[in-house]
Amino acid sequence: MKIYTIAILKAKDGSQEQMISSLTKLAQASRSEQGSLDYGFYQSQEDPNTIISFEEWQAPDAEAAHWQTPHLQAALTELEPILAEAPVIYRGPKII
């Protein structure tokens, strides 16, 4: 069963470029993970400091393994000081 993850990330003012740089490295590494079907980041038109991630995983265990990878752990460390607030993360299967 596929699983989807959507996260909402908000950068502090003036930190947008640093966030995009960190997320670019994260996306490149994550796309090559086993079970990764789609992995992208999208910028809000209303608020350029808000980035939304969209991930599609082949199975829940592939998504769970993603959280243990060195590249995700490094990205979380890089992002922590530039986030305006904790990310909001949603996970689940497609229902419609």
LOGU-424180 format. One record per atom (N, C-alpha, C): residue number from 1; residue in one letter; atom name; chain; x, y, z. Coordinates in nm, 4 decimals. Layout:
N
<r seq="NUM" type="A" atom="CA" mol="A" X="X" Y="Y" Z="Z"/>
...
END
This chain:
96
<r seq="1" type="M" atom="N" mol="A" X="0.0830" Y="-0.1173" Z="0.0000"/>
<r seq="1" type="M" atom="CA" mol="A" X="0.0000" Y="0.0000" Z="0.0000"/>
<r seq="1" type="M" atom="C" mol="A" X="0.0884" Y="0.1249" Z="0.0000"/>
<r seq="2" type="K" atom="N" mol="A" X="0.0647" Y="0.2141" Z="-0.0940"/>
<r seq="2" type="K" atom="CA" mol="A" X="0.1391" Y="0.3401" Z="-0.0993"/>
<r seq="2" type="K" atom="C" mol="A" X="0.1007" Y="0.4277" Z="0.0195"/>
<r seq="3" type="I" atom="N" mol="A" X="0.1955" Y="0.5123" Z="0.0585"/>
<r seq="3" type="I" atom="CA" mol="A" X="0.1688" Y="0.6104" Z="0.1633"/>
<r seq="3" type="I" atom="C" mol="A" X="0.2213" Y="0.7454" Z="0.1156"/>
<r seq="4" type="Y" atom="N" mol="A" X="0.1510" Y="0.8483" Z="0.1545"/>
<r seq="4" type="Y" atom="CA" mol="A" X="0.1853" Y="0.9843" Z="0.1149"/>
<r seq="4" type="Y" atom="C" mol="A" X="0.2183" Y="1.0647" Z="0.2394"/>
<r seq="5" type="T" atom="N" mol="A" X="0.3165" Y="1.1516" Z="0.2259"/>
<r seq="5" type="T" atom="CA" mol="A" X="0.3541" Y="1.2405" Z="0.3352"/>
<r seq="5" type="T" atom="C" mol="A" X="0.3526" Y="1.3831" Z="0.2815"/>
<r seq="6" type="I" atom="N" mol="A" X="0.2851" Y="1.4692" Z="0.3543"/>
<r seq="6" type="I" atom="CA" mol="A" X="0.2817" Y="1.6114" Z="0.3215"/>
<r seq="6" type="I" atom="C" mol="A" X="0.3284" Y="1.6854" Z="0.4463"/>
<r seq="7" type="A" atom="N" mol="A" X="0.4229" Y="1.7760" Z="0.4284"/>
<r seq="7" type="A" atom="CA" mol="A" X="0.4727" Y="1.8554" Z="0.5408"/>
<r seq="7" type="A" atom="C" mol="A" X="0.4694" Y="2.0025" Z="0.5038"/>
<r seq="8" type="I" atom="N" mol="A" X="0.4383" Y="2.0838" Z="0.6014"/>
<r seq="8" type="I" atom="CA" mol="A" X="0.4375" Y="2.2284" Z="0.5826"/>
<r seq="8" type="I" atom="C" mol="A" X="0.5515" Y="2.2855" Z="0.6664"/>
<r seq="9" type="L" atom="N" mol="A" X="0.6439" Y="2.3537" Z="0.5979"/>
<r seq="9" type="L" atom="CA" mol="A" X="0.7630" Y="2.4111" Z="0.6608"/>
<r seq="9" type="L" atom="C" mol="A" X="0.7580" Y="2.5621" Z="0.6448"/>
<r seq="10" type="K" atom="N" mol="A" X="0.7820" Y="2.6347" Z="0.7528"/>
<r seq="10" type="K" atom="CA" mol="A" X="0.7823" Y="2.7808" Z="0.7462"/>
<r seq="10" type="K" atom="C" mol="A" X="0.9184" Y="2.8331" Z="0.7898"/>
<r seq="11" type="A" atom="N" mol="A" X="0.9839" Y="2.9023" Z="0.6976"/>
<r seq="11" type="A" atom="CA" mol="A" X="1.1151" Y="2.9612" Z="0.7261"/>
<r seq="11" type="A" atom="C" mol="A" X="1.0991" Y="3.0953" Z="0.7962"/>
<r seq="12" type="K" atom="N" mol="A" X="1.1973" Y="3.1269" Z="0.8802"/>
<r seq="12" type="K" atom="CA" mol="A" X="1.2031" Y="3.2602" Z="0.9382"/>
<r seq="12" type="K" atom="C" mol="A" X="1.2301" Y="3.3596" Z="0.8255"/>
<r seq="13" type="D" atom="N" mol="A" X="1.1866" Y="3.4836" Z="0.8441"/>
<r seq="13" type="D" atom="CA" mol="A" X="1.2142" Y="3.5873" Z="0.7445"/>
<r seq="13" type="D" atom="C" mol="A" X="1.3636" Y="3.5938" Z="0.7176"/>
<r seq="14" type="G" atom="N" mol="A" X="1.4001" Y="3.6008" Z="0.5919"/>
<r seq="14" type="G" atom="CA" mol="A" X="1.5401" Y="3.6092" Z="0.5520"/>
<r seq="14" type="G" atom="C" mol="A" X="1.6106" Y="3.4753" Z="0.5416"/>
<r seq="15" type="S" atom="N" mol="A" X="1.5414" Y="3.3661" Z="0.5717"/>
<r seq="15" type="S" atom="CA" mol="A" X="1.6035" Y="3.2331" Z="0.5695"/>
<r seq="15" type="S" atom="C" mol="A" X="1.5561" Y="3.1463" Z="0.4532"/>
<r seq="16" type="Q" atom="N" mol="A" X="1.4776" Y="3.2023" Z="0.3662"/>
<r seq="16" type="Q" atom="CA" mol="A" X="1.4168" Y="3.1261" Z="0.2565"/>
<r seq="16" type="Q" atom="C" mol="A" X="1.5212" Y="3.0584" Z="0.1669"/>
<r seq="17" type="E" atom="N" mol="A" X="1.6238" Y="3.1304" Z="0.1260"/>
<r seq="17" type="E" atom="CA" mol="A" X="1.7251" Y="3.0727" Z="0.0363"/>
<r seq="17" type="E" atom="C" mol="A" X="1.8023" Y="2.9599" Z="0.1044"/>
<r seq="18" type="Q" atom="N" mol="A" X="1.8326" Y="2.9757" Z="0.2316"/>
<r seq="18" type="Q" atom="CA" mol="A" X="1.9022" Y="2.8712" Z="0.3058"/>
<r seq="18" type="Q" atom="C" mol="A" X="1.8131" Y="2.7467" Z="0.3151"/>
<r seq="19" type="M" atom="N" mol="A" X="1.6824" Y="2.7669" Z="0.3369"/>
<r seq="19" type="M" atom="CA" mol="A" X="1.5907" Y="2.6538" Z="0.3431"/>
<r seq="19" type="M" atom="C" mol="A" X="1.5859" Y="2.5817" Z="0.2086"/>
<r seq="20" type="I" atom="N" mol="A" X="1.5759" Y="2.6556" Z="0.1013"/>
<r seq="20" type="I" atom="CA" mol="A" X="1.5691" Y="2.5942" Z="-0.0319"/>
<r seq="20" type="I" atom="C" mol="A" X="1.6972" Y="2.5167" Z="-0.0611"/>
<r seq="21" type="S" atom="N" mol="A" X="1.8115" Y="2.5701" Z="-0.0210"/>
<r seq="21" type="S" atom="CA" mol="A" X="1.9381" Y="2.4999" Z="-0.0413"/>
<r seq="21" type="S" atom="C" mol="A" X="1.9405" Y="2.3665" Z="0.0343"/>
<r seq="22" type="S" atom="N" mol="A" X="1.8988" Y="2.3677" Z="0.1596"/>
<r seq="22" type="S" atom="CA" mol="A" X="1.8947" Y="2.2440" Z="0.2389"/>
<r seq="22" type="S" atom="C" mol="A" X="1.7962" Y="2.1438" Z="0.1803"/>
<r seq="23" type="L" atom="N" mol="A" X="1.6802" Y="2.1919" Z="0.1380"/>
<r seq="23" type="L" atom="CA" mol="A" X="1.5777" Y="2.1024" Z="0.0832"/>
<r seq="23" type="L" atom="C" mol="A" X="1.6180" Y="2.0459" Z="-0.0529"/>
<r seq="24" type="T" atom="N" mol="A" X="1.6947" Y="2.1209" Z="-0.1292"/>
<r seq="24" type="T" atom="CA" mol="A" X="1.7433" Y="2.0717" Z="-0.2581"/>
<r seq="24" type="T" atom="C" mol="A" X="1.8330" Y="1.9500" Z="-0.2382"/>
<r seq="25" type="K" atom="N" mol="A" X="1.9262" Y="1.9601" Z="-0.1433"/>
<r seq="25" type="K" atom="CA" mol="A" X="2.0137" Y="1.8460" Z="-0.1136"/>
<r seq="25" type="K" atom="C" mol="A" X="1.9329" Y="1.7273" Z="-0.0618"/>
<r seq="26" type="L" atom="N" mol="A" X="1.8364" Y="1.7544" Z="0.0236"/>
<r seq="26" type="L" atom="CA" mol="A" X="1.7525" Y="1.6484" Z="0.0791"/>
<r seq="26" type="L" atom="C" mol="A" X="1.6733" Y="1.5777" Z="-0.0308"/>
<r seq="27" type="A" atom="N" mol="A" X="1.6135" Y="1.6542" Z="-0.1200"/>
<r seq="27" type="A" atom="CA" mol="A" X="1.5332" Y="1.5947" Z="-0.2280"/>
<r seq="27" type="A" atom="C" mol="A" X="1.6187" Y="1.5083" Z="-0.3194"/>
<r seq="28" type="Q" atom="N" mol="A" X="1.7369" Y="1.5561" Z="-0.3548"/>
<r seq="28" type="Q" atom="CA" mol="A" X="1.8232" Y="1.4790" Z="-0.4442"/>
<r seq="28" type="Q" atom="C" mol="A" X="1.8584" Y="1.3441" Z="-0.3847"/>
<r seq="29" type="A" atom="N" mol="A" X="1.8917" Y="1.3409" Z="-0.2567"/>
<r seq="29" type="A" atom="CA" mol="A" X="1.9266" Y="1.2143" Z="-0.1917"/>
<r seq="29" type="A" atom="C" mol="A" X="1.8037" Y="1.1263" Z="-0.1700"/>
<r seq="30" type="S" atom="N" mol="A" X="1.6927" Y="1.1868" Z="-0.1321"/>
<r seq="30" type="S" atom="CA" mol="A" X="1.5723" Y="1.1100" Z="-0.1007"/>
<r seq="30" type="S" atom="C" mol="A" X="1.5110" Y="1.0443" Z="-0.2234"/>
<r seq="31" type="R" atom="N" mol="A" X="1.5223" Y="1.1083" Z="-0.3368"/>
<r seq="31" type="R" atom="CA" mol="A" X="1.4652" Y="1.0513" Z="-0.4604"/>
<r seq="31" type="R" atom="C" mol="A" X="1.5302" Y="0.9195" Z="-0.4999"/>
<r seq="32" type="S" atom="N" mol="A" X="1.6516" Y="0.8948" Z="-0.4516"/>
<r seq="32" type="S" atom="CA" mol="A" X="1.7198" Y="0.7699" Z="-0.4869"/>
<r seq="32" type="S" atom="C" mol="A" X="1.6971" Y="0.6590" Z="-0.3832"/>
<r seq="33" type="E" atom="N" mol="A" X="1.6209" Y="0.6888" Z="-0.2795"/>
<r seq="33" type="E" atom="CA" mol="A" X="1.5931" Y="0.5868" Z="-0.1779"/>
<r seq="33" type="E" atom="C" mol="A" X="1.5012" Y="0.4787" Z="-0.2342"/>
<r seq="34" type="Q" atom="N" mol="A" X="1.5205" Y="0.3579" Z="-0.1851"/>
<r seq="34" type="Q" atom="CA" mol="A" X="1.4334" Y="0.2478" Z="-0.2233"/>
<r seq="34" type="Q" atom="C" mol="A" X="1.2917" Y="0.2788" Z="-0.1744"/>
<r seq="35" type="G" atom="N" mol="A" X="1.1953" Y="0.2685" Z="-0.2632"/>
<r seq="35" type="G" atom="CA" mol="A" X="1.0557" Y="0.2921" Z="-0.2287"/>
<r seq="35" type="G" atom="C" mol="A" X="1.0087" Y="0.4344" Z="-0.2486"/>
<r seq="36" type="S" atom="N" mol="A" X="1.0989" Y="0.5265" Z="-0.2845"/>
<r seq="36" type="S" atom="CA" mol="A" X="1.0595" Y="0.6650" Z="-0.3103"/>
<r seq="36" type="S" atom="C" mol="A" X="1.0030" Y="0.6758" Z="-0.4512"/>
<r seq="37" type="L" atom="N" mol="A" X="0.8773" Y="0.7164" Z="-0.4618"/>
<r seq="37" type="L" atom="CA" mol="A" X="0.8119" Y="0.7300" Z="-0.5927"/>
<r seq="37" type="L" atom="C" mol="A" X="0.8024" Y="0.8753" Z="-0.6377"/>
<r seq="38" type="D" atom="N" mol="A" X="0.7891" Y="0.9661" Z="-0.5421"/>
<r seq="38" type="D" atom="CA" mol="A" X="0.7837" Y="1.1091" Z="-0.5727"/>
<r seq="38" type="D" atom="C" mol="A" X="0.8282" Y="1.1839" Z="-0.4486"/>
<r seq="39" type="Y" atom="N" mol="A" X="0.9095" Y="1.2858" Z="-0.4684"/>
<r seq="39" type="Y" atom="CA" mol="A" X="0.9628" Y="1.3615" Z="-0.3555"/>
<r seq="39" type="Y" atom="C" mol="A" X="0.9896" Y="1.5029" Z="-0.4024"/>
<r seq="40" type="G" atom="N" mol="A" X="0.9049" Y="1.5973" Z="-0.3625"/>
<r seq="40" type="G" atom="CA" mol="A" X="0.9218" Y="1.7333" Z="-0.4109"/>
<r seq="40" type="G" atom="C" mol="A" X="0.8808" Y="1.8373" Z="-0.3088"/>
<r seq="41" type="F" atom="N" mol="A" X="0.9225" Y="1.9604" Z="-0.3335"/>
<r seq="41" type="F" atom="CA" mol="A" X="0.8905" Y="2.0730" Z="-0.2481"/>
<r seq="41" type="F" atom="C" mol="A" X="0.8278" Y="2.1824" Z="-0.3333"/>
<r seq="42" type="Y" atom="N" mol="A" X="0.7297" Y="2.2503" Z="-0.2761"/>
<r seq="42" type="Y" atom="CA" mol="A" X="0.6524" Y="2.3515" Z="-0.3478"/>
<r seq="42" type="Y" atom="C" mol="A" X="0.6417" Y="2.4758" Z="-0.2606"/>
<r seq="43" type="Q" atom="N" mol="A" X="0.6578" Y="2.5919" Z="-0.3240"/>
<r seq="43" type="Q" atom="CA" mol="A" X="0.6554" Y="2.7177" Z="-0.2505"/>
<r seq="43" type="Q" atom="C" mol="A" X="0.5168" Y="2.7799" Z="-0.2598"/>
<r seq="44" type="S" atom="N" mol="A" X="0.4671" Y="2.8278" Z="-0.1473"/>
<r seq="44" type="S" atom="CA" mol="A" X="0.3371" Y="2.8934" Z="-0.1434"/>
<r seq="44" type="S" atom="C" mol="A" X="0.3432" Y="3.0264" Z="-0.2186"/>
<r seq="45" type="Q" atom="N" mol="A" X="0.2431" Y="3.0513" Z="-0.3016"/>
<r seq="45" type="Q" atom="CA" mol="A" X="0.2353" Y="3.1807" Z="-0.3705"/>
<r seq="45" type="Q" atom="C" mol="A" X="0.1969" Y="3.2920" Z="-0.2739"/>
<r seq="46" type="E" atom="N" mol="A" X="0.1176" Y="3.2579" Z="-0.1723"/>
<r seq="46" type="E" atom="CA" mol="A" X="0.0723" Y="3.3584" Z="-0.0766"/>
<r seq="46" type="E" atom="C" mol="A" X="0.1810" Y="3.3963" Z="0.0239"/>
<r seq="47" type="D" atom="N" mol="A" X="0.2649" Y="3.3012" Z="0.0597"/>
<r seq="47" type="D" atom="CA" mol="A" X="0.3703" Y="3.3248" Z="0.1588"/>
<r seq="47" type="D" atom="C" mol="A" X="0.4974" Y="3.2533" Z="0.1136"/>
<r seq="48" type="P" atom="N" mol="A" X="0.5912" Y="3.3242" Z="0.0529"/>
<r seq="48" type="P" atom="CA" mol="A" X="0.7134" Y="3.2607" Z="0.0013"/>
<r seq="48" type="P" atom="C" mol="A" X="0.7982" Y="3.1916" Z="0.1079"/>
<r seq="49" type="N" atom="N" mol="A" X="0.7751" Y="3.2219" Z="0.2364"/>
<r seq="49" type="N" atom="CA" mol="A" X="0.8482" Y="3.1539" Z="0.3436"/>
<r seq="49" type="N" atom="C" mol="A" X="0.7895" Y="3.0167" Z="0.3751"/>
<r seq="50" type="T" atom="N" mol="A" X="0.6757" Y="2.9838" Z="0.3151"/>
<r seq="50" type="T" atom="CA" mol="A" X="0.6114" Y="2.8558" Z="0.3398"/>
<r seq="50" type="T" atom="C" mol="A" X="0.6415" Y="2.7599" Z="0.2256"/>
<r seq="51" type="I" atom="N" mol="A" X="0.6991" Y="2.6466" Z="0.2613"/>
<r seq="51" type="I" atom="CA" mol="A" X="0.7329" Y="2.5410" Z="0.1653"/>
<r seq="51" type="I" atom="C" mol="A" X="0.6515" Y="2.4173" Z="0.2035"/>
<r seq="52" type="I" atom="N" mol="A" X="0.5930" Y="2.3538" Z="0.1042"/>
<r seq="52" type="I" atom="CA" mol="A" X="0.5135" Y="2.2330" Z="0.1267"/>
<r seq="52" type="I" atom="C" mol="A" X="0.5842" Y="2.1167" Z="0.0593"/>
<r seq="53" type="S" atom="N" mol="A" X="0.6042" Y="2.0103" Z="0.1338"/>
<r seq="53" type="S" atom="CA" mol="A" X="0.6644" Y="1.8907" Z="0.0747"/>
<r seq="53" type="S" atom="C" mol="A" X="0.5537" Y="1.7945" Z="0.0365"/>
<r seq="54" type="F" atom="N" mol="A" X="0.5778" Y="1.7203" Z="-0.0698"/>
<r seq="54" type="F" atom="CA" mol="A" X="0.4870" Y="1.6132" Z="-0.1109"/>
<r seq="54" type="F" atom="C" mol="A" X="0.5730" Y="1.4917" Z="-0.1405"/>
<r seq="55" type="E" atom="N" mol="A" X="0.5441" Y="1.3829" Z="-0.0704"/>
<r seq="55" type="E" atom="CA" mol="A" X="0.6194" Y="1.2593" Z="-0.0884"/>
<r seq="55" type="E" atom="C" mol="A" X="0.5225" Y="1.1451" Z="-0.1164"/>
<r seq="56" type="E" atom="N" mol="A" X="0.5616" Y="1.0590" Z="-0.2079"/>
<r seq="56" type="E" atom="CA" mol="A" X="0.4864" Y="0.9369" Z="-0.2360"/>
<r seq="56" type="E" atom="C" mol="A" X="0.5821" Y="0.8203" Z="-0.2171"/>
<r seq="57" type="W" atom="N" mol="A" X="0.5424" Y="0.7267" Z="-0.1315"/>
<r seq="57" type="W" atom="CA" mol="A" X="0.6257" Y="0.6121" Z="-0.0986"/>
<r seq="57" type="W" atom="C" mol="A" X="0.5547" Y="0.4833" Z="-0.1372"/>
<r seq="58" type="Q" atom="N" mol="A" X="0.6318" Y="0.3870" Z="-0.1800"/>
<r seq="58" type="Q" atom="CA" mol="A" X="0.5789" Y="0.2581" Z="-0.2235"/>
<r seq="58" type="Q" atom="C" mol="A" X="0.5069" Y="0.1846" Z="-0.1101"/>
<r seq="59" type="A" atom="N" mol="A" X="0.5544" Y="0.2036" Z="0.0140"/>
<r seq="59" type="A" atom="CA" mol="A" X="0.4963" Y="0.1349" Z="0.1293"/>
<r seq="59" type="A" atom="C" mol="A" X="0.5327" Y="0.2106" Z="0.2567"/>
<r seq="60" type="P" atom="N" mol="A" X="0.4543" Y="0.1922" Z="0.3633"/>
<r seq="60" type="P" atom="CA" mol="A" X="0.4844" Y="0.2613" Z="0.4890"/>
<r seq="60" type="P" atom="C" mol="A" X="0.6240" Y="0.2330" Z="0.5433"/>
<r seq="61" type="D" atom="N" mol="A" X="0.6752" Y="0.1118" Z="0.5233"/>
<r seq="61" type="D" atom="CA" mol="A" X="0.8089" Y="0.0819" Z="0.5758"/>
<r seq="61" type="D" atom="C" mol="A" X="0.9172" Y="0.1606" Z="0.5027"/>
<r seq="62" type="A" atom="N" mol="A" X="0.8970" Y="0.1919" Z="0.3759"/>
<r seq="62" type="A" atom="CA" mol="A" X="0.9938" Y="0.2747" Z="0.3013"/>
<r seq="62" type="A" atom="C" mol="A" X="0.9936" Y="0.4171" Z="0.3567"/>
<r seq="63" type="E" atom="N" mol="A" X="0.8752" Y="0.4691" Z="0.3870"/>
<r seq="63" type="E" atom="CA" mol="A" X="0.8662" Y="0.6037" Z="0.4438"/>
<r seq="63" type="E" atom="C" mol="A" X="0.9277" Y="0.6055" Z="0.5835"/>
<r seq="64" type="A" atom="N" mol="A" X="0.9039" Y="0.5026" Z="0.6617"/>
<r seq="64" type="A" atom="CA" mol="A" X="0.9611" Y="0.4945" Z="0.7963"/>
<r seq="64" type="A" atom="C" mol="A" X="1.1141" Y="0.4881" Z="0.7907"/>
<r seq="65" type="A" atom="N" mol="A" X="1.1681" Y="0.4126" Z="0.6960"/>
<r seq="65" type="A" atom="CA" mol="A" X="1.3135" Y="0.4010" Z="0.6811"/>
<r seq="65" type="A" atom="C" mol="A" X="1.3754" Y="0.5356" Z="0.6420"/>
<r seq="66" type="H" atom="N" mol="A" X="1.3015" Y="0.6156" Z="0.5673"/>
<r seq="66" type="H" atom="CA" mol="A" X="1.3486" Y="0.7476" Z="0.5245"/>
<r seq="66" type="H" atom="C" mol="A" X="1.3887" Y="0.8330" Z="0.6456"/>
<r seq="67" type="W" atom="N" mol="A" X="1.3154" Y="0.8222" Z="0.7548"/>
<r seq="67" type="W" atom="CA" mol="A" X="1.3419" Y="0.9028" Z="0.8738"/>
<r seq="67" type="W" atom="C" mol="A" X="1.4732" Y="0.8657" Z="0.9411"/>
<r seq="68" type="Q" atom="N" mol="A" X="1.5283" Y="0.7507" Z="0.9065"/>
<r seq="68" type="Q" atom="CA" mol="A" X="1.6538" Y="0.7053" Z="0.9672"/>
<r seq="68" type="Q" atom="C" mol="A" X="1.7765" Y="0.7371" Z="0.8815"/>
<r seq="69" type="T" atom="N" mol="A" X="1.7566" Y="0.7932" Z="0.7626"/>
<r seq="69" type="T" atom="CA" mol="A" X="1.8689" Y="0.8165" Z="0.6715"/>
<r seq="69" type="T" atom="C" mol="A" X="1.9560" Y="0.9332" Z="0.7182"/>
<r seq="70" type="P" atom="N" mol="A" X="2.0854" Y="0.9244" Z="0.6910"/>
<r seq="70" type="P" atom="CA" mol="A" X="2.1760" Y="1.0343" Z="0.7289"/>
<r seq="70" type="P" atom="C" mol="A" X="2.1396" Y="1.1665" Z="0.6608"/>
<r seq="71" type="H" atom="N" mol="A" X="2.0929" Y="1.1614" Z="0.5353"/>
<r seq="71" type="H" atom="CA" mol="A" X="2.0619" Y="1.2879" Z="0.4671"/>
<r seq="71" type="H" atom="C" mol="A" X="1.9394" Y="1.3570" Z="0.5278"/>
<r seq="72" type="L" atom="N" mol="A" X="1.8408" Y="1.2823" Z="0.5747"/>
<r seq="72" type="L" atom="CA" mol="A" X="1.7267" Y="1.3471" Z="0.6407"/>
<r seq="72" type="L" atom="C" mol="A" X="1.7679" Y="1.4008" Z="0.7770"/>
<r seq="73" type="Q" atom="N" mol="A" X="1.8456" Y="1.3260" Z="0.8505"/>
<r seq="73" type="Q" atom="CA" mol="A" X="1.8923" Y="1.3726" Z="0.9811"/>
<r seq="73" type="Q" atom="C" mol="A" X="1.9760" Y="1.5000" Z="0.9664"/>
<r seq="74" type="A" atom="N" mol="A" X="2.0616" Y="1.5050" Z="0.8645"/>
<r seq="74" type="A" atom="CA" mol="A" X="2.1429" Y="1.6252" Z="0.8394"/>
<r seq="74" type="A" atom="C" mol="A" X="2.0545" Y="1.7443" Z="0.8032"/>
<r seq="75" type="A" atom="N" mol="A" X="1.9533" Y="1.7206" Z="0.7201"/>
<r seq="75" type="A" atom="CA" mol="A" X="1.8626" Y="1.8290" Z="0.6810"/>
<r seq="75" type="A" atom="C" mol="A" X="1.7862" Y="1.8823" Z="0.8016"/>
<r seq="76" type="L" atom="N" mol="A" X="1.7403" Y="1.7943" Z="0.8885"/>
<r seq="76" type="L" atom="CA" mol="A" X="1.6685" Y="1.8388" Z="1.0077"/>
<r seq="76" type="L" atom="C" mol="A" X="1.7570" Y="1.9264" Z="1.0957"/>
<r seq="77" type="T" atom="N" mol="A" X="1.8834" Y="1.8902" Z="1.1058"/>
<r seq="77" type="T" atom="CA" mol="A" X="1.9783" Y="1.9696" Z="1.1843"/>
<r seq="77" type="T" atom="C" mol="A" X="1.9998" Y="2.1067" Z="1.1202"/>
<r seq="78" type="E" atom="N" mol="A" X="2.0137" Y="2.1093" Z="0.9875"/>
<r seq="78" type="E" atom="CA" mol="A" X="2.0325" Y="2.2362" Z="0.9157"/>
<r seq="78" type="E" atom="C" mol="A" X="1.9092" Y="2.3250" Z="0.9249"/>
<r seq="79" type="L" atom="N" mol="A" X="1.7917" Y="2.2647" Z="0.9186"/>
<r seq="79" type="L" atom="CA" mol="A" X="1.6677" Y="2.3418" Z="0.9148"/>
<r seq="79" type="L" atom="C" mol="A" X="1.6247" Y="2.3944" Z="1.0514"/>
<r seq="80" type="E" atom="N" mol="A" X="1.6612" Y="2.3254" Z="1.1567"/>
<r seq="80" type="E" atom="CA" mol="A" X="1.6120" Y="2.3618" Z="1.2900"/>
<r seq="80" type="E" atom="C" mol="A" X="1.6275" Y="2.5103" Z="1.3241"/>
<r seq="81" type="P" atom="N" mol="A" X="1.7440" Y="2.5711" Z="1.3038"/>
<r seq="81" type="P" atom="CA" mol="A" X="1.7570" Y="2.7119" Z="1.3432"/>
<r seq="81" type="P" atom="C" mol="A" X="1.6891" Y="2.8115" Z="1.2486"/>
<r seq="82" type="I" atom="N" mol="A" X="1.6469" Y="2.7676" Z="1.1319"/>
<r seq="82" type="I" atom="CA" mol="A" X="1.5861" Y="2.8622" Z="1.0374"/>
<r seq="82" type="I" atom="C" mol="A" X="1.4349" Y="2.8457" Z="1.0254"/>
<r seq="83" type="L" atom="N" mol="A" X="1.3786" Y="2.7469" Z="1.0929"/>
<r seq="83" type="L" atom="CA" mol="A" X="1.2338" Y="2.7291" Z="1.0901"/>
<r seq="83" type="L" atom="C" mol="A" X="1.1669" Y="2.8268" Z="1.1869"/>
<r seq="84" type="A" atom="N" mol="A" X="1.0589" Y="2.8879" Z="1.1416"/>
<r seq="84" type="A" atom="CA" mol="A" X="0.9835" Y="2.9797" Z="1.2264"/>
<r seq="84" type="A" atom="C" mol="A" X="0.9000" Y="2.9039" Z="1.3295"/>
<r seq="85" type="E" atom="N" mol="A" X="0.8672" Y="2.7790" Z="1.2974"/>
<r seq="85" type="E" atom="CA" mol="A" X="0.7875" Y="2.6950" Z="1.3878"/>
<r seq="85" type="E" atom="C" mol="A" X="0.8094" Y="2.5494" Z="1.3503"/>
<r seq="86" type="A" atom="N" mol="A" X="0.7633" Y="2.4602" Z="1.4341"/>
<r seq="86" type="A" atom="CA" mol="A" X="0.7779" Y="2.3174" Z="1.4060"/>
<r seq="86" type="A" atom="C" mol="A" X="0.6999" Y="2.2804" Z="1.2801"/>
<r seq="87" type="P" atom="N" mol="A" X="0.7556" Y="2.1941" Z="1.1957"/>
<r seq="87" type="P" atom="CA" mol="A" X="0.6828" Y="2.1507" Z="1.0768"/>
<r seq="87" type="P" atom="C" mol="A" X="0.5534" Y="2.0780" Z="1.1141"/>
<r seq="88" type="V" atom="N" mol="A" X="0.4546" Y="2.0915" Z="1.0288"/>
<r seq="88" type="V" atom="CA" mol="A" X="0.3298" Y="2.0164" Z="1.0430"/>
<r seq="88" type="V" atom="C" mol="A" X="0.3371" Y="1.9038" Z="0.9406"/>
<r seq="89" type="I" atom="N" mol="A" X="0.3227" Y="1.7791" Z="0.9868"/>
<r seq="89" type="I" atom="CA" mol="A" X="0.3425" Y="1.6633" Z="0.8992"/>
<r seq="89" type="I" atom="C" mol="A" X="0.2161" Y="1.5778" Z="0.8984"/>
<r seq="90" type="Y" atom="N" mol="A" X="0.1718" Y="1.5419" Z="0.7775"/>
<r seq="90" type="Y" atom="CA" mol="A" X="0.0564" Y="1.4550" Z="0.7590"/>
<r seq="90" type="Y" atom="C" mol="A" X="0.1014" Y="1.3311" Z="0.6829"/>
<r seq="91" type="R" atom="N" mol="A" X="0.0565" Y="1.2127" Z="0.7263"/>
<r seq="91" type="R" atom="CA" mol="A" X="0.0879" Y="1.0861" Z="0.6579"/>
<r seq="91" type="R" atom="C" mol="A" X="-0.0411" Y="1.0073" Z="0.6401"/>
<r seq="92" type="G" atom="N" mol="A" X="-0.0514" Y="0.9393" Z="0.5263"/>
<r seq="92" type="G" atom="CA" mol="A" X="-0.1661" Y="0.8519" Z="0.5099"/>
<r seq="92" type="G" atom="C" mol="A" X="-0.1779" Y="0.7996" Z="0.3697"/>
<r seq="93" type="P" atom="N" mol="A" X="-0.2699" Y="0.7051" Z="0.3504"/>
<r seq="93" type="P" atom="CA" mol="A" X="-0.2944" Y="0.6506" Z="0.2176"/>
<r seq="93" type="P" atom="C" mol="A" X="-0.3905" Y="0.7395" Z="0.1395"/>
<r seq="94" type="K" atom="N" mol="A" X="-0.3874" Y="0.7262" Z="0.0102"/>
<r seq="94" type="K" atom="CA" mol="A" X="-0.4820" Y="0.7969" Z="-0.0759"/>
<r seq="94" type="K" atom="C" mol="A" X="-0.6180" Y="0.7278" Z="-0.0605"/>
<r seq="95" type="I" atom="N" mol="A" X="-0.7236" Y="0.8065" Z="-0.0412"/>
<r seq="95" type="I" atom="CA" mol="A" X="-0.8548" Y="0.7452" Z="-0.0227"/>
<r seq="95" type="I" atom="C" mol="A" X="-0.9482" Y="0.7690" Z="-0.1410"/>
<r seq="96" type="I" atom="N" mol="A" X="-0.9225" Y="0.8703" Z="-0.2203"/>
<r seq="96" type="I" atom="CA" mol="A" X="-1.0094" Y="0.8985" Z="-0.3342"/>
<r seq="96" type="I" atom="C" mol="A" X="-0.9237" Y="0.9275" Z="-0.4557"/>
END
